[in-house]
Amino acid sequence: MFTMIFVNDLAGAPHNIVPDWMRHFKGGSGMTFVDLVFPGFLFIVGMSIPFALGARLRRQEPVWKTLRHVICRTVALLVIGILMVNDETPGTDMSGLSPNVWAVLMFLSAILAFCSISASGGQQRRWQLVSAIVRAVGLAGLIILAWIFRGQAGERIINLWPFAIHTSWYGILGLIAWAYLVGSVVFLLFGNNAAALLGCVALLLALYPADKTGAFRGFWLSRYVGIGEMLGAHPSITVAGVLLASVLIPAGRVALAGRVRFALLFMAGCAAAALLLNGLYGINKNQATPSWCLWACAITAALWLIFHLLADLGPVHPLARVLAVAGQNVLLAYLLSEMLPSAVSLFGLDDWYSSLGAVNLAGAVARSAGCAALILAVTAGLNRVGFRLKL
């Protein structure tokens, strides 16, 4: 989360200050550490699925209820993602609201629509009522803002007849939503069966070349979602995360030595496959090539293993506590970070904020690191007082 906020803010610094290796890779084939942030999210989503959905199944919740929960979360992420994408090209005719005001209200409404407010003590029922009221206000705000939105060419987000939703693309949250949906369905079908999960990773990656060679041309689903990328390549990273987490479910199922061996073999297999497939489409984040997906899986798995050994099993318990606090309200941190540019513009602080990162690289890095630290601190503070987002 810190890295995502950091690199997004650093992207606003002058190009002559920030070196290429601190930005998204530009070119035919290659990647920087910046190109690992998004697939890292996809991989972590996959690792969380066996814990989250597995707990529901162990409580003997019917599978259809679990699937309904997955679909509702997917739709919620898609809604926020679509609104954020349209925020990138706002017009001026929005019932008197300026683009910056619309954007700030949209993010605030999204936060309220999916918030959960609680407090310690014996007044949980009252706080549940407060949460319901606040969520209703936020949802109403999203509906109104979506209805009044006009793009630069006058396009609307929602057209009633013929019914259509203007997307252009689904945004980062939308891409995560599709990957989460596919990864969850795979888990509900195969559970922690490592062989089946590995087969699904391969099958999902195979959708990419199938799509590129026209296998889905004319298929109705391809009009709404990219089958090769959004339903194939991206979910393959998520299912790979499910596969790695399979050695942790249930707790202690695989001894530490076996866990490390599995992770190392996983990393080696992904790296070898990435090298073998590199010549086919190259390494490209924007095109979600198979080689990029596999390198992302290998590197993210290596990072997970390091943190697992240090924070979960080693003596670095303070590190584990810090990561736990910062990671409990990730969606809130993301929405706050995305709202920041519009809020800065709304209060006329553009020039001041830009000047902080316009002198040299050290200043730009300090500004972006301070921005990320501040947003995570605010998020952690809200989490401590009982305000968190829950889809």
C-alpha positions in Angstrom: 0.0 0.0 0.0 2.8 2.4 0.9 4.6 1.6 -2.3 1.5 2.1 -4.4 0.8 5.6 -2.9 4.5 6.4 -3.2 4.9 5.6 -6.9 1.5 7.2 -7.8 2.5 10.4 -6.1 6.0 10.3 -7.6 4.5 10.0 -11.1 3.4 13.6 -10.7 7.0 14.9 -10.3 8.8 16.3 -13.3 10.1 13.7 -15.7 13.6 15.2 -15.8 13.9 14.6 -12.0 12.6 11.0 -11.6 14.7 8.3 -13.2 13.0 5.8 -15.5 13.5 2.9 -13.1 11.1 4.7 -10.6 8.3 4.9 -13.1 6.2 2.5 -15.1 8.3 0.9 -17.9 7.9 2.5 -21.2 8.6 0.4 -24.2 8.0 -3.0 -25.8 9.3 -5.4 -23.2 10.5 -4.8 -19.7 9.4 -3.9 -16.2 10.4 -1.9 -13.2 9.5 -2.3 -9.5 6.6 0.1 -10.1 5.1 -2.5 -12.5 5.0 -5.0 -9.6 2.6 -3.1 -7.3 -0.6 -3.9 -9.1 0.1 -7.6 -9.6 1.3 -7.7 -6.0 -2.3 -6.7 -5.1 -3.7 -9.4 -7.3 -1.4 -12.0 -5.7 -2.3 -10.9 -2.2 -6.0 -11.0 -3.0 -5.4 -14.6 -4.0 -3.5 -15.5 -0.8 -6.4 -14.0 1.2 -9.1 -16.0 -0.5 -8.5 -19.4 1.3 -8.5 -17.6 4.7 -11.6 -15.4 4.0 -13.8 -17.8 2.0 -12.4 -20.9 3.8 -13.6 -19.5 7.1 -17.1 -19.2 5.7 -17.1 -22.7 4.5 -15.8 -24.1 7.8 -18.7 -22.4 9.5 -20.8 -24.6 7.1 -22.2 -21.5 5.3 -24.0 -22.7 2.1 -21.8 -22.3 -1.0 -24.5 -20.2 -2.7 -24.3 -17.7 0.1 -20.6 -17.5 -0.1 -20.9 -17.0 -3.9 -23.4 -14.3 -3.4 -21.0 -12.5 -1.0 -18.3 -12.8 -3.7 -20.6 -11.4 -6.4 -21.6 -8.5 -4.2 -18.0 -7.6 -3.5 -17.2 -7.8 -7.2 -20.0 -5.5 -8.1 -19.1 -3.0 -5.4 -15.5 -2.9 -6.7 -16.7 -2.5 -10.3 -19.0 0.4 -9.3 -16.2 2.3 -7.6 -13.8 1.5 -10.4 -16.1 2.7 -13.1 -16.8 6.0 -11.2 -13.1 6.5 -10.8 -12.4 5.9 -14.5 -15.0 8.5 -15.5 -13.5 10.9 -13.1 -10.4 11.0 -15.3 -12.3 12.8 -18.1 -14.9 15.0 -16.4 -16.8 17.8 -18.2 -18.0 21.1 -16.7 -21.8 20.7 -17.0 -22.5 18.7 -13.9 -25.4 20.6 -12.2 -23.0 23.4 -11.1 -20.4 21.1 -9.6 -16.8 21.6 -10.7 -14.8 18.4 -11.7 -12.8 18.7 -8.4 -15.9 19.0 -6.3 -17.5 16.1 -8.1 -14.4 13.9 -7.6 -14.1 14.7 -3.9 -17.8 14.1 -3.3 -17.6 10.8 -5.3 -14.7 9.5 -3.2 -16.3 10.6 0.1 -19.6 8.9 -1.0 -17.8 5.7 -1.9 -16.1 5.7 1.5 -19.4 6.3 3.3 -21.3 3.8 1.2 -19.1 0.9 2.2 -18.0 2.0 5.7 -18.5 0.1 8.9 -18.6 2.0 12.2 -18.1 0.3 15.5 -17.0 1.1 19.0 -16.0 -0.8 22.1 -18.6 -1.2 24.7 -22.2 -2.5 24.9 -23.8 -0.2 22.3 -23.1 -2.3 19.1 -26.7 -2.2 18.0 -26.7 1.6 18.0 -23.5 1.7 16.0 -25.0 -0.8 13.5 -27.9 1.6 13.0 -25.5 4.5 12.5 -23.5 2.5 10.0 -26.6 1.6 8.1 -27.7 5.3 7.9 -24.2 6.5 6.8 -24.0 3.7 4.2 -27.4 4.7 2.8 -26.3 8.4 2.6 -23.1 7.3 0.8 -25.0 5.1 -1.6 -27.5 7.8 -2.4 -24.6 10.2 -3.0 -23.0 7.7 -5.5 -26.3 7.3 -7.4 -26.8 11.1 -7.6 -23.2 11.8 -8.7 -23.3 9.1 -11.3 -26.6 10.5 -12.7 -25.4 14.1 -13.0 -22.0 13.3 -14.4 -21.1 14.6 -17.9 -17.9 13.8 -19.7 -15.9 16.2 -21.9 -18.0 15.1 -24.9 -21.2 15.1 -22.9 -21.2 11.4 -22.3 -23.0 10.1 -19.2 -22.0 7.3 -16.9 -25.6 5.8 -17.0 -27.9 5.8 -20.0 -31.4 4.5 -19.3 -32.4 3.8 -22.9 -30.9 1.9 -24.4 -29.4 1.0 -21.0 -25.6 1.3 -21.0 -22.8 2.1 -18.6 -19.9 4.1 -19.9 -16.7 2.5 -18.8 -13.8 2.9 -21.3 -12.1 0.6 -18.9 -12.8 -0.7 -15.4 -10.0 1.0 -13.5 -7.6 -0.7 -11.1 -10.4 -1.7 -8.7 -12.4 -3.1 -11.5 -9.5 -5.2 -12.7 -9.0 -6.5 -9.1 -12.8 -7.2 -9.0 -12.7 -9.5 -12.1 -9.6 -11.3 -10.8 -11.2 -11.7 -7.4 -14.3 -13.2 -8.9 -12.4 -15.7 -11.0 -10.1 -16.6 -8.1 -13.0 -17.1 -5.7 -14.9 -19.3 -8.1 -11.8 -21.4 -8.7 -11.3 -21.8 -4.9 -14.9 -22.7 -4.4 -14.6 -25.4 -7.0 -11.3 -26.9 -6.1 -10.5 -25.7 -2.5 -6.8 -26.2 -1.6 -6.1 -28.9 -4.2 -2.7 -27.8 -5.3 -2.7 -29.8 -8.5 -6.1 -28.4 -9.6 -5.0 -24.8 -8.7 -1.8 -25.2 -10.7 -3.8 -26.5 -13.7 -6.1 -23.5 -13.4 -3.2 -21.1 -13.4 -2.0 -22.7 -16.7 -5.5 -22.7 -18.2 -6.0 -19.0 -17.3 -2.7 -18.0 -18.9 -3.7 -20.0 -22.0 -6.7 -17.7 -22.4 -4.3 -14.9 -23.3 -2.8 -16.4 -26.5 -6.2 -17.8 -27.4 -7.7 -14.3 -27.2 -4.8 -12.8 -29.2 -5.3 -15.3 -32.0 -9.0 -14.5 -32.3 -10.5 -17.5 -30.5 -13.1 -15.3 -28.8 -13.8 -13.0 -31.7 -17.6 -12.4 -31.9 -18.2 -14.0 -28.5 -20.7 -11.9 -26.6 -18.7 -11.8 -23.3 -15.7 -10.2 -25.1 -17.8 -7.1 -25.7 -17.8 -6.3 -22.0 -14.6 -7.7 -20.6 -11.2 -8.6 -22.0 -11.2 -12.4 -21.8 -7.5 -12.8 -22.4 -6.4 -10.1 -19.9 -9.2 -9.5 -17.4 -10.5 -13.0 -17.1 -7.3 -14.8 -18.0 -3.9 -13.2 -17.3 -4.9 -11.1 -14.2 -6.8 -13.9 -12.5 -3.9 -16.3 -13.1 -1.9 -14.2 -10.7 -4.7 -14.3 -8.2 -5.1 -18.1 -8.5 -1.3 -18.4 -8.1 -1.7 -16.6 -4.8 -4.4 -19.1 -3.8 -2.0 -21.9 -4.7 0.8 -20.5 -2.5 -1.6 -20.0 0.4 -2.7 -23.6 0.1 0.3 -24.6 2.1 -0.9 -22.5 5.0 -4.5 -23.7 5.2 -5.3 -25.1 7.7 -2.8 -23.5 10.0 0.3 -25.6 10.4 -0.7 -28.1 7.7 2.8 -28.0 6.2 5.9 -27.7 8.4 8.2 -24.7 8.0 10.8 -26.6 5.9 8.1 -27.8 3.6 6.6 -24.4 3.3 9.9 -22.8 2.4 10.6 -25.6 -0.1 7.2 -25.2 -1.7 7.7 -21.4 -2.0 11.1 -21.8 -3.5 9.8 -24.4 -6.1 6.9 -22.1 -6.8 9.2 -19.2 -7.5 11.6 -21.3 -9.6 8.7 -22.7 -11.7 7.2 -19.3 -12.3 10.6 -17.8 -13.2 11.4 -20.7 -15.6 8.0 -20.4 -17.3 8.4 -16.6 -17.6 11.8 -17.1 -19.4 10.3 -19.7 -21.7 7.3 -17.5 -22.6 9.3 -14.2 -22.9 9.8 -14.5 -26.6 6.1 -14.9 -27.3 4.7 -11.6 -26.1 7.5 -10.1 -24.0 7.1 -8.5 -20.6 4.5 -5.8 -20.6 2.3 -4.7 -17.7 -0.3 -2.8 -19.8 -0.8 -5.7 -22.1 -0.8 -8.2 -19.2 1.5 -10.6 -21.0 2.0 -14.1 -19.6 5.7 -13.5 -18.9 4.9 -10.4 -16.9 2.3 -12.3 -14.9 4.8 -15.1 -14.1 7.6 -12.8 -13.1 5.2 -10.9 -10.9 4.2 -14.2 -9.2 7.8 -15.2 -8.7 8.9 -11.9 -7.2 5.9 -11.4 -5.1 6.2 -14.9 -3.7 9.8 -14.1 -2.8 8.8 -11.0 -1.0 6.1 -12.9 0.8 8.6 -15.5 2.0 10.9 -12.9 3.3 8.2 -11.1 5.3 6.8 -14.5 6.4 10.1 -15.5 7.9 10.9 -12.1 9.4 7.5 -11.0 10.7 5.5 -14.2 11.3 8.1 -16.6 12.4 11.2 -14.5 13.3 11.9 -12.0 16.1 10.7 -8.9 14.3 7.3 -8.7 16.1 7.1 -4.9 16.0 7.3 -5.1 12.2 4.4 -7.6 12.2 2.3 -5.2 14.3 3.0 -2.2 12.1 2.1 -4.2 8.9 -1.0 -5.6 10.6 -2.3 -2.1 11.5 -1.5 -0.6 8.1 -3.1 -3.5 6.3 -6.5 -3.6 8.0 -8.0 -0.7 6.0 -6.4 -1.0 2.6 -9.4 0.1 0.5 -9.8 3.2 2.6 -6.2 4.1 2.2 -6.5 3.6 -1.6 -9.5 5.8 -1.9 -8.0 8.6 0.2 -4.9 8.5 -1.9 -6.9 8.7 -5.1 -9.0 11.6 -3.7 -5.9 13.6 -2.7 -5.1 15.2 -6.1 -8.7 16.6 -6.4 -8.7 17.8 -2.8 -5.4 19.5 -3.3 -6.7 21.3 -6.4 -10.0 22.1 -4.8 -8.2 24.0 -2.0 -5.9 25.8 -4.4 -2.8 24.0 -3.2 -1.6 22.7 -6.6 1.4 25.0 -7.0 2.6 24.5 -3.4 2.3 20.7 -3.6 4.0 20.5 -7.0 6.8 22.7 -5.8 7.6 20.3 -3.0 8.7 17.7 -5.6 10.0 19.9 -8.4 13.5 20.8 -7.1 15.4 17.5 -7.1 14.9 13.8 -6.7 15.4 13.9 -3.0 12.6 16.4 -2.6 10.3 14.4 -4.8 11.0 11.2 -2.9 10.5 12.9 0.4 7.2 14.4 -0.7 5.8 11.1 -2.0 7.1 9.1 1.1 5.5 11.7 3.4 2.3 11.5 1.5 2.1 7.7 1.7 3.1 7.8 5.4 0.4 10.4 6.2 -2.4 8.6 4.4 -1.5 5.3 6.1 -1.3 7.0 9.5 -4.8 8.6 8.9 -6.1 5.2 7.8 -4.7 3.4 10.8 -6.1 6.1 13.1 -9.6 5.7 11.6 -9.3 2.0 12.0 -8.4 2.3 15.7 -11.6 4.4 16.4 -13.7 1.8 14.6 -14.1 3.3 11.1 -13.2 0.9 8.4 -14.4 -0.1 4.9 -16.2 -3.4 4.5 -17.5 -4.6 1.2 
